[in-house]
């Protein structure tokens, strides 16, 4: 979809409290390591330092592999059930 179509969908379907900070925001459609790409294929260096990407980049192959491995096994379960992964993670912390 075009930027205009996405903007119209956001206005129609999203909570108005979820907004962007720019008159003409970028429409990011792909990320690879430290780079982002817009809908026209333009490349940007991501210097924002957002959630987790600051440490590993976008679509880091090791993270993608580990995520896919886990999703193929079990994507999500509530903590009211036993699962060794959450306890292993807490132990590592």
N, CA, C and O atoms as a MOPAC input file, in Angstrom:
PM7 MOZYME 1SCF
protein

 N      0.83400 1    -1.20700 1     0.00000 1
 C      0.00000 1     0.00000 1     0.00000 1
 C      0.87100 1     1.25900 1     0.00000 1
 O      2.02600 1     1.23000 1     0.42300 1
 N      0.31200 1     2.32900 1    -0.46700 1
 C      1.02800 1     3.61100 1    -0.49700 1
 C      1.04700 1     4.23300 1     0.90000 1
 O      0.33600 1     3.79700 1     1.80500 1
 N      1.87100 1     5.24900 1     1.04500 1
 C      1.92800 1     5.98800 1     2.31000 1
 C      0.54800 1     6.56600 1     2.63000 1
 O      0.10000 1     6.52700 1     3.77600 1
 N     -0.10700 1     7.09200 1     1.62500 1
 C     -1.43600 1     7.68500 1     1.82100 1
 C     -2.45600 1     6.63700 1     2.27000 1
 O     -3.29500 1     6.91300 1     3.12700 1
 N     -2.38400 1     5.44200 1     1.69400 1
 C     -3.30900 1     4.37300 1     2.09100 1
 C     -3.06000 1     3.93600 1     3.53300 1
 O     -4.00300 1     3.70400 1     4.28900 1
 N     -1.79300 1     3.82500 1     3.90700 1
 C     -1.46600 1     3.44000 1     5.28400 1
 C     -1.92600 1     4.52600 1     6.25200 1
 O     -2.47000 1     4.22200 1     7.31400 1
 N     -1.71300 1     5.77800 1     5.89400 1
 C     -2.15700 1     6.89100 1     6.74300 1
 C     -3.68000 1     6.84300 1     6.92900 1
 O     -4.17800 1     7.04000 1     8.03800 1
 N     -4.41000 1     6.58400 1     5.84800 1
 C     -5.87600 1     6.50200 1     5.93000 1
 C     -6.30500 1     5.33600 1     6.82200 1
 O     -7.23900 1     5.47200 1     7.61200 1
 N     -5.62800 1     4.19100 1     6.69900 1
 C     -5.95500 1     3.03900 1     7.54000 1
 C     -5.66400 1     3.33500 1     9.00400 1
 O     -6.43900 1     2.96100 1     9.88500 1
 N     -4.54200 1     4.01000 1     9.26400 1
 C     -4.21500 1     4.36900 1    10.64600 1
 C     -5.31400 1     5.25200 1    11.23700 1
 O     -5.75800 1     5.02900 1    12.36400 1
 N     -5.75000 1     6.25400 1    10.47300 1
 C     -6.79300 1     7.16400 1    10.95900 1
 C     -8.11400 1     6.44100 1    11.17400 1
 O     -8.85000 1     6.74600 1    12.11200 1
 N     -8.41200 1     5.48600 1    10.30700 1
 C     -9.69300 1     4.77400 1    10.38700 1
 C     -9.72900 1     3.72300 1    11.48500 1
 O    -10.76500 1     3.52800 1    12.12000 1
 N     -8.59500 1     3.03300 1    11.71900 1
 C     -8.64100 1     1.84400 1    12.56500 1
 C     -7.80500 1     1.88700 1    13.83900 1
 O     -7.99500 1     1.04800 1    14.72000 1
 N     -6.89600 1     2.83000 1    13.95900 1
 C     -6.02400 1     2.84200 1    15.13700 1
 C     -6.49800 1     3.86000 1    16.15400 1
 O     -7.15700 1     4.84300 1    15.81600 1
 N     -6.15700 1     3.61100 1    17.38400 1
 C     -6.44800 1     4.53400 1    18.46800 1
 C     -5.74800 1     5.86200 1    18.16800 1
 O     -4.56500 1     5.85800 1    17.83000 1
 N     -6.43400 1     6.97900 1    18.28100 1
 C     -5.80600 1     8.27900 1    17.99300 1
 C     -4.66200 1     8.62000 1    18.93900 1
 O     -3.87500 1     9.52400 1    18.65900 1
 N     -4.56400 1     7.90100 1    20.05800 1
 C     -3.44800 1     8.11300 1    20.97900 1
 C     -2.13600 1     7.55600 1    20.44200 1
 O     -1.06400 1     7.86600 1    20.96200 1
 N     -2.22500 1     6.72900 1    19.39800 1
 C     -1.03300 1     6.18300 1    18.75900 1
 C     -0.74200 1     7.06400 1    17.55000 1
 O     -1.41900 1     6.98000 1    16.52600 1
 N      0.25300 1     7.89100 1    17.68200 1
 C      0.51800 1     8.87800 1    16.64000 1
 C      1.99300 1     8.88000 1    16.28400 1
 O      2.80700 1     8.24400 1    16.95400 1
 N      2.32400 1     9.58500 1    15.24300 1
 C      3.72400 1     9.76400 1    14.87300 1
 C      4.10300 1    11.21900 1    15.11400 1
 O      3.23000 1    12.06800 1    15.29600 1
 N      5.38600 1    11.50600 1    15.11700 1
 C      5.87000 1    12.81500 1    15.51600 1
 C      6.20300 1    13.72900 1    14.34300 1
 O      6.69100 1    14.83900 1    14.55500 1
 N      5.95300 1    13.29700 1    13.12700 1
 C      6.40300 1    14.04300 1    11.96000 1
 C      5.23600 1    14.35300 1    11.04100 1
 O      4.27400 1    13.58900 1    10.97300 1
 N      5.31900 1    15.48300 1    10.32800 1
 C      4.28600 1    15.82500 1     9.35000 1
 C      4.25700 1    14.79400 1     8.23200 1
 O      3.18300 1    14.40400 1     7.77400 1
 N      5.43000 1    14.35100 1     7.79100 1
 C      5.53200 1    13.33800 1     6.73900 1
 C      6.47300 1    12.24200 1     7.23500 1
 O      7.66000 1    12.25200 1     6.90900 1
 N      5.95200 1    11.29800 1     8.02000 1
 C      6.82200 1    10.25300 1     8.57100 1
 C      7.28100 1     9.27300 1     7.49100 1
 O      6.61300 1     9.08200 1     6.47500 1
 N      8.43000 1     8.66200 1     7.73800 1
 C      8.90300 1     7.60300 1     6.85100 1
 C      7.98400 1     6.40300 1     6.96300 1
 O      7.40100 1     6.15200 1     8.01800 1
 N      7.85900 1     5.66500 1     5.87700 1
 C      7.16500 1     4.39000 1     5.94800 1
 C      8.23400 1     3.31200 1     5.79000 1
 O      8.70800 1     3.04100 1     4.68700 1
 N      8.59200 1     2.71800 1     6.89000 1
 C      9.62900 1     1.69800 1     6.92300 1
 C      8.98000 1     0.34500 1     6.63600 1
 O      7.99600 1    -0.03200 1     7.27200 1
 N      9.54700 1    -0.38000 1     5.66500 1
 C      8.96100 1    -1.67000 1     5.28900 1
 C      9.91700 1    -2.84000 1     5.46800 1
 O      9.51300 1    -3.99700 1     5.34600 1
 N     11.20200 1    -2.54400 1     5.76100 1
 C     12.17500 1    -3.61900 1     5.92200 1
 C     13.32300 1    -3.12900 1     6.79600 1
 O     13.64200 1    -1.94000 1     6.82000 1
 N     13.93100 1    -4.05700 1     7.50500 1
 C     15.10800 1    -3.74300 1     8.29600 1
 C     16.11000 1    -4.87000 1     8.21100 1
 O     15.74700 1    -6.04200 1     8.31000 1
 N     17.36800 1    -4.52200 1     8.02700 1
 C     18.45800 1    -5.49800 1     8.01000 1
 C     19.62600 1    -4.90200 1     8.78300 1
 O     20.20200 1    -3.88500 1     8.39700 1
 N     19.95700 1    -5.56900 1     9.88900 1
 C     21.03800 1    -5.11800 1    10.76000 1
 C     20.83400 1    -3.64300 1    11.13000 1
 O     19.79800 1    -3.30700 1    11.70400 1
 N     21.77900 1    -2.75900 1    10.82400 1
 C     21.67600 1    -1.36000 1    11.25400 1
 C     20.92900 1    -0.48200 1    10.26200 1
 O     20.85900 1     0.73200 1    10.45500 1
 N     20.36500 1    -1.06400 1     9.20000 1
 C     19.71200 1    -0.27800 1     8.15800 1
 C     18.20800 1    -0.52800 1     8.10500 1
 O     17.72300 1    -1.62100 1     8.39600 1
 N     17.49400 1     0.52100 1     7.72500 1
 C     16.06300 1     0.45500 1     7.47000 1
 C     15.83500 1     0.85600 1     6.01600 1
 O     16.63800 1     1.58200 1     5.42900 1
 N     14.73600 1     0.37700 1     5.44300 1
 C     14.40700 1     0.67700 1     4.05300 1
 C     12.96100 1     1.14200 1     3.97300 1
 O     12.08000 1     0.57600 1     4.62000 1
 N     12.72200 1     2.18700 1     3.16600 1
 C     11.35500 1     2.65700 1     2.99200 1
 C     10.69100 1     1.94000 1     1.82700 1
 O     11.28600 1     1.06100 1     1.20400 1
 N      9.45400 1     2.32500 1     1.53700 1
 C      8.66400 1     1.65100 1     0.50000 1
 C      9.22500 1     1.83300 1    -0.90600 1
 O      8.83200 1     1.12200 1    -1.83100 1
 N     10.13600 1     2.77800 1    -1.06800 1
 C     10.75600 1     2.99700 1    -2.37800 1
 C     12.15500 1     2.39100 1    -2.45900 1
 O     12.86400 1     2.57400 1    -3.44800 1
 N     12.54400 1     1.66900 1    -1.40700 1
 C     13.84800 1     1.01200 1    -1.39700 1
 C     14.98900 1     1.89300 1    -0.91500 1
 O     16.14400 1     1.47000 1    -0.95500 1
 N     14.69600 1     3.11300 1    -0.46000 1
 C     15.75500 1     3.98900 1     0.05600 1
 C     16.27500 1     3.44800 1     1.37600 1
 O     15.50900 1     2.98800 1     2.22300 1
 N     17.58500 1     3.51000 1     1.53500 1
 C     18.28200 1     2.93900 1     2.69300 1
 C     18.58500 1     4.03900 1     3.71300 1
 O     19.03800 1     5.12600 1     3.35300 1
 N     18.33000 1     3.74100 1     4.98700 1
 C     18.58500 1     4.67900 1     6.08200 1
 C     19.39800 1     3.97500 1     7.16200 1
 O     19.15800 1     2.80500 1     7.46100 1
 N     20.33900 1     4.67200 1     7.73600 1
 C     21.05200 1     4.16800 1     8.90600 1
 C     20.15000 1     4.40500 1    10.11100 1
 O     19.75300 1     5.54200 1    10.36600 1
 N     19.82200 1     3.36100 1    10.84900 1
 C     18.95600 1     3.48800 1    12.01600 1
 C     19.78800 1     3.89800 1    13.21500 1
 O     20.44900 1     3.06700 1    13.83700 1
 N     19.75500 1     5.15300 1    13.52900 1
 C     20.49300 1     5.67600 1    14.67200 1
 C     19.54500 1     6.02700 1    15.81800 1
 O     19.93000 1     6.74400 1    16.74200 1
 N     18.32800 1     5.53400 1    15.76500 1
 C     17.32600 1     5.86000 1    16.77400 1
 C     17.59200 1     5.17500 1    18.10600 1
 O     17.34800 1     5.76500 1    19.15800 1
 N     18.08500 1     3.94900 1    18.08300 1
 C     18.33500 1     3.23500 1    19.33900 1
 C     17.05100 1     2.78500 1    20.00400 1
 O     16.86300 1     2.98400 1    21.20400 1
 N     16.17200 1     2.18000 1    19.22900 1
 C     14.88400 1     1.72200 1    19.76100 1
 C     15.02200 1     0.44100 1    20.56100 1
 O     16.12200 1     0.02100 1    20.91900 1
 N     13.90500 1    -0.15400 1    20.82600 1
 C     13.82400 1    -1.34300 1    21.66900 1
 C     14.59200 1    -2.49700 1    21.03100 1
 O     14.26100 1    -2.91900 1    19.92300 1
 N     15.58600 1    -2.99900 1    21.69800 1
 C     16.43400 1    -4.15200 1    21.38400 1
 C     17.27300 1    -4.00700 1    20.11400 1
 O     18.37100 1    -4.55900 1    20.05800 1
 N     16.80600 1    -3.29300 1    19.10200 1
 C     17.59000 1    -3.21300 1    17.86900 1
 C     18.91600 1    -2.50100 1    18.07900 1
 O     19.85200 1    -2.68100 1    17.30000 1
 N     18.99800 1    -1.69300 1    19.13100 1
 C     20.24700 1    -1.00500 1    19.40700 1
 C     21.36900 1    -1.99900 1    19.71600 1
 O     22.53900 1    -1.69700 1    19.48200 1
 N     21.03000 1    -3.16600 1    20.23200 1
 C     22.06400 1    -4.12300 1    20.60400 1
 C     22.35700 1    -5.16000 1    19.53900 1
 O     23.47100 1    -5.68100 1    19.49000 1
 N     21.39300 1    -5.47800 1    18.68400 1
 C     21.61700 1    -6.54900 1    17.71100 1
 C     21.29800 1    -6.15300 1    16.27800 1
 O     21.64800 1    -6.89300 1    15.35800 1
 N     20.66100 1    -5.03700 1    16.05500 1
 C     20.27200 1    -4.65500 1    14.69600 1
 C     18.96300 1    -5.31100 1    14.28700 1
 O     18.39300 1    -6.11700 1    15.02200 1
 N     18.50500 1    -4.95000 1    13.10800 1
 C     17.24900 1    -5.49100 1    12.57600 1
 C     17.52300 1    -6.81200 1    11.87100 1
 O     18.47400 1    -6.92400 1    11.09800 1
 N     16.70100 1    -7.79600 1    12.13500 1
 C     16.75700 1    -9.10100 1    11.44600 1
 C     18.15200 1    -9.71900 1    11.50000 1
 O     18.61400 1   -10.30500 1    10.52200 1
 N     18.81900 1    -9.58600 1    12.64000 1
 C     20.14300 1   -10.20600 1    12.79800 1
 C     19.99200 1   -11.70700 1    12.57900 1
 O     19.11800 1   -12.32700 1    13.18600 1
 N     20.82000 1   -12.30600 1    11.72600 1
 C     20.62000 1   -13.72100 1    11.39200 1
 C     20.62000 1   -14.65300 1    12.59900 1
 O     19.86700 1   -15.62600 1    12.61600 1
 N     21.43700 1   -14.38300 1    13.59500 1
 C     21.44900 1   -15.24900 1    14.78400 1
 C     20.14600 1   -15.14100 1    15.56900 1
 O     19.63100 1   -16.13900 1    16.07300 1
 N     19.61900 1   -13.92200 1    15.66900 1
 C     18.36500 1   -13.70600 1    16.39200 1
 C     17.19700 1   -14.30500 1    15.61200 1
 O     16.31900 1   -14.94000 1    16.19700 1
 N     17.18300 1   -14.10400 1    14.29000 1
 C     16.12700 1   -14.68500 1    13.45400 1
 C     16.14000 1   -16.21000 1    13.56900 1
 O     15.08600 1   -16.83100 1    13.70700 1
 N     17.32000 1   -16.80700 1    13.51400 1
 C     17.43900 1   -18.26900 1    13.61400 1
 C     16.91600 1   -18.76100 1    14.96600 1
 O     16.13200 1   -19.70800 1    15.02700 1
 N     17.34900 1   -18.11800 1    16.03500 1
 C     16.91400 1   -18.53600 1    17.37500 1
 C     15.40500 1   -18.34800 1    17.55100 1
 O     14.73700 1   -19.19500 1    18.14300 1
 N     14.87500 1   -17.24600 1    17.04100 1
 C     13.43900 1   -16.99100 1    17.12900 1
 C     12.65000 1   -18.03300 1    16.34400 1
 O     11.65200 1   -18.56300 1    16.83000 1
 N     13.10500 1   -18.32100 1    15.12800 1
 C     12.41600 1   -19.33000 1    14.32000 1
 C     12.48900 1   -20.70600 1    14.96500 1
 O     11.50500 1   -21.44500 1    14.96300 1
 N     13.64900 1   -21.05500 1    15.51800 1
 C     13.77900 1   -22.34300 1    16.20500 1
 C     12.77500 1   -22.44500 1    17.34600 1
 O     12.10700 1   -23.46700 1    17.49900 1
 N     12.66600 1   -21.38300 1    18.15100 1
 C     11.73400 1   -21.40100 1    19.27400 1
 C     10.29400 1   -21.41500 1    18.78300 1
 O      9.46800 1   -22.14400 1    19.33300 1
 N      9.97100 1   -20.62500 1    17.75700 1
 C      8.60100 1   -20.59600 1    17.23800 1
 C      8.18400 1   -21.93700 1    16.64800 1
 O      7.01200 1   -22.30900 1    16.71200 1
 N      9.13500 1   -22.66000 1    16.07500 1
 C      8.83100 1   -23.98900 1    15.55000 1
 C      8.55600 1   -24.99000 1    16.66300 1
 O      7.87700 1   -25.99400 1    16.44700 1
 N      9.07800 1   -24.71900 1    17.84100 1
 C      8.88000 1   -25.60500 1    18.98600 1
 C      7.64600 1   -25.20500 1    19.79400 1
 O      6.74900 1   -26.01700 1    20.02000 1
 N      7.61300 1   -23.95600 1    20.22200 1
 C      6.51000 1   -23.42400 1    21.01600 1
 C      6.59100 1   -21.91500 1    20.96900 1
 O      7.59400 1   -21.33100 1    21.38100 1
 N      5.54500 1   -21.27700 1    20.47200 1
 C      5.57900 1   -19.83300 1    20.32400 1
 C      5.30900 1   -19.10900 1    21.63800 1
 O      6.03000 1   -18.17800 1    21.99700 1
 N      4.29000 1   -19.52700 1    22.34000 1
 C      3.90800 1   -18.81900 1    23.56400 1
 C      3.12200 1   -19.75100 1    24.47600 1
 O      2.32500 1   -20.57300 1    24.02300 1
 N      3.36400 1   -19.60400 1    25.74400 1
 C      2.50500 1   -20.21900 1    26.74800 1
 C      2.49600 1   -19.30000 1    27.96500 1
 O      3.46400 1   -18.58300 1    28.21900 1
 N      1.43700 1   -19.32600 1    28.68700 1
 C      1.32800 1   -18.50400 1    29.87900 1
 C      2.24000 1   -19.03400 1    30.98000 1
 O      2.59400 1   -20.21300 1    30.99000 1
 N      2.60900 1   -18.17400 1    31.88600 1
 C      3.47200 1   -18.59300 1    32.99500 1
 C      2.72400 1   -19.38500 1    34.06200 1
 O      3.33600 1   -19.82700 1    35.03500 1
 N      1.41300 1   -19.57600 1    33.90200 1
 C      0.70200 1   -20.42900 1    34.86600 1
 C      1.02200 1   -21.89900 1    34.62400 1
 O      0.73300 1   -22.74000 1    35.47500 1
 N      1.62000 1   -22.22600 1    33.46500 1
 C      2.06000 1   -23.58200 1    33.17600 1
 C      3.56900 1   -23.65600 1    33.31400 1
 O      4.25300 1   -22.63800 1    33.21800 1
 N      4.08100 1   -24.82500 1    33.53400 1
 C      5.52500 1   -25.02300 1    33.64600 1
 C      6.15200 1   -25.06700 1    32.25800 1
 O      5.62100 1   -25.69000 1    31.33900 1
 N      7.28200 1   -24.40000 1    32.12600 1
 C      8.07900 1   -24.45800 1    30.90700 1
 C      9.50700 1   -24.14000 1    31.31800 1
 O      9.72900 1   -23.14700 1    32.01000 1
 N     10.48600 1   -24.94700 1    30.91600 1
 C     11.84800 1   -24.73400 1    31.38700 1
 C     12.51600 1   -23.47100 1    30.84300 1
 O     13.44700 1   -22.95800 1    31.46400 1
 N     12.06400 1   -22.96700 1    29.70900 1
 C     12.75200 1   -21.83000 1    29.09100 1
 C     12.74000 1   -20.57900 1    29.95500 1
 O     13.76300 1   -19.90500 1    30.07400 1
 N     11.60800 1   -20.25700 1    30.55600 1
 C     11.53000 1   -19.05500 1    31.37100 1
 C     12.41900 1   -19.17500 1    32.60500 1
 O     13.05000 1   -18.19900 1    33.01000 1
 N     12.47600 1   -20.36500 1    33.20600 1
 C     13.33700 1   -20.56700 1    34.36800 1
 C     14.81300 1   -20.50900 1    33.95600 1
 O     15.63600 1   -19.94700 1    34.67900 1
 N     15.14800 1   -21.08900 1    32.79600 1
 C     16.53000 1   -21.00000 1    32.28000 1
 C     16.92900 1   -19.55200 1    32.04600 1
 O     18.04200 1   -19.14300 1    32.37600 1
 N     16.01500 1   -18.78400 1    31.47400 1
 C     16.28300 1   -17.38000 1    31.19200 1
 C     16.51500 1   -16.61000 1    32.49400 1
 O     17.46600 1   -15.83500 1    32.60000 1
 N     15.65800 1   -16.82200 1    33.46700 1
 C     15.81500 1   -16.13200 1    34.75700 1
 C     17.12300 1   -16.51100 1    35.43900 1
 O     17.77700 1   -15.66900 1    36.05500 1
 N     17.49800 1   -17.77700 1    35.32700 1
 C     18.77300 1   -18.23300 1    35.91600 1
 C     19.93600 1   -17.51300 1    35.26900 1
 O     20.87500 1   -17.11700 1    35.96000 1
 N     19.89600 1   -17.33300 1    33.94500 1
 C     20.98900 1   -16.64900 1    33.23800 1
 C     21.09100 1   -15.18500 1    33.64800 1
 O     22.18200 1   -14.61600 1    33.67500 1
 N     19.94100 1   -14.57400 1    33.96900 1
 C     19.96400 1   -13.15900 1    34.37600 1
 C     20.64500 1   -13.02100 1    35.72400 1
 O     20.76600 1   -11.91100 1    36.24400 1

